[in-house]
Amino acid sequence: MTGESVFTYGAPGLKFGTGASDEIGYDLSTYDVRRVLVLTDPGVAATGHPQRIAEQMHAFGIETQVFDAVHVEPTDASFEAAIAFARDSGPWDAYVAVGGGSTIDTAKAVNLLTTNDGELMDYVNAPVGRARAPRNPLKPLVAVPTTTGTGAESTTICVLDVLAQQVKTGISHARLRPTLAVVDPALTMTQPAGVTAAAGMDILCHALESYTARPFTSYDKKTPEQRVPYCGSNPISDLWSEQAMSLLSTSFRRAVNHGDDAGAREQMALAATMAGLGFGNAGVHIPHANAYPIAGRVHERCPDFRPAGYEADEAMVPHGMAVSLTAPEAFRWTFSSSPERHLRAASLLAPDHGYDAGPDALPAVLADLMRDIAIPNGLGEVGYGESDVDDLVEGAMKQQRLLATAPREVTDEDAAGILGRSLELW
């Protein structure tokens, strides 16, 4: 047998529903822990949620400390600062991440580097880093998302900007997956419209990219030690991705335009979790590979861009926004690999869309949605131009771990075409 016949599926424990974050002290007491570090960012700390969660652990005899200096859109420098804090104030029996993907990813890196030796770049994906696998088990990590988007509470990766190389990349290993995801939709009610829009596009691209990823059966047969968490589209990940898209079709615009709609917020939280369970096993591909240099090089190329809804004191393109900016053109290019899947996705997202049943259908659905929720009209509106395309191609082509999941082989010329056509989307 030359083709792969085995796919894998992994997921954290999950507790979902309004009030779920009130039970974390009990949940951690079942792991027999005594000292817990709670990580968060300054914006989420201002809501009081991390402190409340930390304090309710005391009733179960658990000592806590809150680290509230997580950097939104984390870098190697911010990871290292959090790791140094945890090492100096530890040892810790467990970690709790209260925040968006930035906080959950920071907690994953802290957990990794306080339980295993070496430096951060030892574990970063090749070719940016050395792609070393952890030798030791990690401590329990409870992920408590306060944004609806990243799916980081479900996945085995953490993402960071490597400043010296001006590239966004990640660390990927099954041991990074949180032990327990606690998804409390009540924590997302204060999420600004701009954050809801950008993070929601991350949900959508997670679902679309995993649904259109190359099938697990298309890979060469692997031995057990060769298998990685991203195994390609498969029957289980397909179910999660389809359910996420169905939820988004009825809740996304409502959550952005009517932020106090509790039902829409709950559907978005559920969609984020489901999409995370899908892409955390199948993988993502071209839009995410492109997003890494788009976000990583904005400081140099687009120093004046500030996204709506974010209290940014420096240029930044939020991850979900960066992913979305090339998604319409990426899916136009991948259409030939599986027309039926692209059309099925379009029909799930917009059941009454009425577009032609061809390669323009899914891009049209995406463009309509992006206009409605005020996502920028392509890379040009962020500040990139024709002269930046080659540089963005170079950064995207470094993301071979992601591009290996693409349903078509991507060349430099292909990437340049997708990025160039994404300077203006409509």
N, C-alpha and C positions, 0 to 999 in steps of 0.2 A: 504494500500500500504506500503510495507516494504522497497523496494528499492528506491533509489534516482531517481527522474524524472526531476529534475531541474538542469541546469548548469548555471553558471554566466560568464559574459565576461566584462572586463573593459580595457580601453586603455586611454593613454593621448591624448591631441590634438597633431597633428603631422604636421610639416612643413619639407619637404624633398627636397633637390636639391642644386646644386652648387650656392653659394651666399646666402643661407637661413640664415646664421649667421649674415649677414649684416642688417637684418631686426628686430633684437631682441629689439632694442630700441622702434620701433613702436609697436611690439607685447606687450611689457610690459606697454606701455602707455595706452593700452586698458584696463588694469587692475587697472588704476588709482593709480600707486605706485610712490613714491618719493625718497625712499632710497633703494638701492639694493646692496647686498653683492655678489661679484663674487668670487667663489672658484675654485682653480686650484692647480696643483702640480708644483714643480720647473722645471721639464722637459718641460711641456706644456707652462709654463710661458715664457721659453726661446724662444719659437716660436713667441711670440708677440700677439698671437690670443686672449688670455683673456683680455689684455690691450686694444686691438683694439675694442673688443666687449663692454668693459666697457665705452670707450670713446665715442662710437657712441650713447650711451644712453643719453649723455649730451644734444644732440640736442632736446631731448624730455623732458627736464627739470628734468631729473632723476640724483640724486647724487649717485655716486658709490664708492666702495672701493674694492680692490683686496686682497684676502687672498691666498697667493701662497705657503703655507706650508703643503698642503695635503700630507699624507704619502702614497706612492704606496704600495699596499697590506695593507690596514689600520688595526690598532689595536685599542683596547679599549682606550689605552693611546693617540693615535693620534686623535681619535674621540673626546675625552675629551678636548684636546688642541684646536681643531677647535671650539668646542662648547663654551669653555671659551672665545675665541677671539670674537665670534659672540655676546655673552652676554655682554661683556665689551664694544664693539664698537657699539652695537645696540641702540635702536630697528631698525629692518629692515622690510621693507614692502614686500620684495620678495628676492629670492635667484636665482642665475644663476650658474650652475656647468659647467665648460668648461674643459673637460678631459675625461679620461677613466672611467671604473667602479669604481675605487677607489675614484675619485673625486665626481662622482654622488652619490655614497653611503655615502660619508662623508657629502655631502650637505643634504641628506635625514635625517641623524642623527642630524645635526645642526638644521634643520627646526623643527624636532620633539621636541628637547630639549630646543628650545627657545620659543616654543609655549605651551609646557606642563611642568608641574612640575615633580619633582622626579629625579632619577639618571639614568645613561645609562643602568645599569644592571637591572633596573626595567622593561625595555622594551625588553631586549634580550630574544630570544626564550628559553623556558624550554627544557631540565632540566638545561641548563647552566645558564640562567637568570630566571627572574620572569614572563616574557611573559605578562606584563601589556599592556592593550590597551590604546591608547591616548584618552583623554576625550575632548580635544579642537581641533577645526579645525587647519590645518597648513596653512602657507603662500604660495602664488604661488611659484612654483619651475620650472625653465626652465632648462632642461637638454640638454647640447650640447656635444655629444660624439665626441672625437677626435681619438678614436680607433674603430675598427670594431670587436666587439666581445661580450661584456658583456650583451648587451640589457638592461642595467640598466635604460636607459631612458624610458623604457616601463613598468617596473615592480614595485611591491609593497614591495620589500625587499631591505635591505642593509646588506652587509656582512663585518665581522670584525674578527680579531684574538683576542681572549681573552687570554692575555699573561699568567696570573696566572694558567690557566687551560690547556695551550698549545693546544687549540682547536680553529678552525675556526667555526663560527656560524653566526647568523644573527638576524635581527629584521624584522618582517613581519606584515604589516597591510595595508589595502586598502588606508589609508590616506597618505602613503608614496609615492604613485605613483606620478611622476612629473605631473604638470599641462600641460606642453607643452614640447614636444621633438622636438628639432631643429637639424635635421641631414643634415649636409653640407659635402658631400664627399670630398670637397677640403681640409678640415681640416685633412684628414687622409693620405694625399699624402706623408708626411715625416715619416710615421710610419715605423720603421725598419723591416727587413724581419723576425727576430726572434719574434718580438712583433706581427706582422701580423699572423705568424704561430700559436702562443700560443692563441691569442685572437680569431683567426678563429676557432680553435678547440672548444672554448667555444660556438661559434655560432652553430657549428655542433652538439655538445652534447645537447645544449638547444633544437634543433629541434628533435633530435633522442629520447631524454628522454621524452619529452612531447608527441611525437607521439606514444611511446610504454608504456606510463604511464597507470596505471589501468583505465578503463573507468569510467566516472562519474556515470554510472548506477550501478556500482558494490558496491557503498557505501550504507550504511543504509540511510534511509530517514532523512533529516535534517530539522530543523526549520530555519527560516531566520537568527536568531542571531547566529546559529551554523555554518553557511556557511563561509568558508575561501576562500581567492583568488585562492589557488591551489585546483581545483575541479576535476582533472582527465582529461584524454583525452576526447575530445568532437568534434562535427563536425566543430566548428569554429576554435579551436586551430589546428586541423588537417590540415586545409587549409593553415594556415600560416606556419606550419612546413614543409609541402610538398613543398611549394613555396621556402622556405629558402634552402632546400636541392637541389632543381633544380638549383638555382642560384649558390650555392657553387660548384656544379659539373663542371661548366664552368669557374668559376672565381677564386677559391681558390688558385690553384697552380700558376696561372698567377699573382695574387696579391703578393704572396710571392716571386716569382722568377723574376718578372718584376714590381718592385714597382712603376714605373712611368706610368704604364698602367692605364689611367684614367677610362677607361670603367670597368676594373676589380675592381678598388677601389670603383666605384659607385655600382657595383653589390654586393660587400661585405658589403657595408654600408646598402644597402637595405635588404640583407639577415640577417644581425644582427638585424635590426629593426623588420623584420617579425618573426624571431625566438623568439625575446623578446615578441612580441605580442602573440605568441603561448604558450611558457612556462610560461609567466607571468599569465596565466589563468589555464593551465592544470597542471603545476608543473614539477619538475625534480625529479630524483630518485637516483639510486645507484652510478653512476660515480660522481655526485656532493657530495653525502654523503661521499664517500671515499676521495674526493679531500680536504675536510676540514682538516682532520688530516694530510694528505700528505703535505699540505702547512703550517699548523700550527706547525708542529713538526720538520720542516727542520732545524731550527736554532740549535737544540740540536743534531739531528741525522745525519744531512748532512751539517755540517758547511762550507764545501768548495765548495758547488755547486753555480755556478753563471750562470744564463740563458743567452743565446746569445741574443743580441739586447737590453738588459736592463742595464742601468747604475746603477748596484746594488753594494752598498758598504757593503752588508751583504748577508748571504745566503737567497735565496728565490726561491720558485717554483711558477711562475705566475699561477694565478687561472685557466686559460684555459688549460695550460699544465698539472696541477695537475688533472683536470677533465679527460683529455684525457688518462692518463697513465693506467687507469683501464677500460677504455671504451670497448676495444675489448673483454676482458674476461667477463665484465658485460653483454654485449649484447649476447654473446654466452650463458650465463646462463639464460637470460630472454627469449631466443628464443621460448621455449615451450609454453610460455603464449600467443603468437600471431605470429606464423610462417609467416603468410601472411604479417603482418606489417613489420617484420624484412626484409623479402625478397623485399617488395616494397621499403623500405628505401635504400637497397643495389642497387636496379635498378635505383632509382632516383640519387644517388650519383655517380654511375658508370654504365651508361646504357649499356656499352659493356663489362662489367667485365668478363663474361664467367665463373663465379665460379659455383660450385655445388649448387643446390637449397636446402640448408640445414643450420644447425646452424653455419657453418663456413663461410657462404657467407658474412655477414655484417662484422664480425671481419677481414676478408681478405681485404675487401674494405678499412676499417679503417687503417689497418697496412700498406697497399700500400701507402695511402695518407700520413700517419705519416712519413714514410721513405722518401718520396719525399720532404717533407717540413722540414725535420731535427728535428722532435720531438724526444726526447730521447727514446731509446729502453727499455722502462719499468722502473719500480721503481729502479731497480738495477743501472741503468746508472745515476740516480739522486744521489744515495748514500745509499738507503735503502737496507737492507738484510733480510734474513729469520728471524733473531732475532728480527726484528722490526714489524713483521706482527701482533702479538698479540696486541701490542700497537696501531697500526693503526686500528685494528678491534674495540678496545675500543672507539677510537675517532669517527669512522664511525657510530657505533651503538648508539651514542648519538644524531645522526641526525634523530630522529624519525619523525620529520615534513616532511622530504624528503622521508624517507624510507616508510612512509605510502602511498606514491604515486607509489611505485614500483609495477609492475604487478604480482610479486610473493612475498610471505612473506619471509623476509630475516632473517635468524638466524645468530648467531655468527659464526657457522661452515661454512655457506654459504659465509659470508663476508671474512672469512679467506681463503677460497678456491679461491675466485676471486682475492684477494690481493696477495696471494702466487703465483698464476699463472701469475700475472702481473709483477713479478720481471724481467722477460725477455719476450718480446712479439714476437720476430721473430729471 
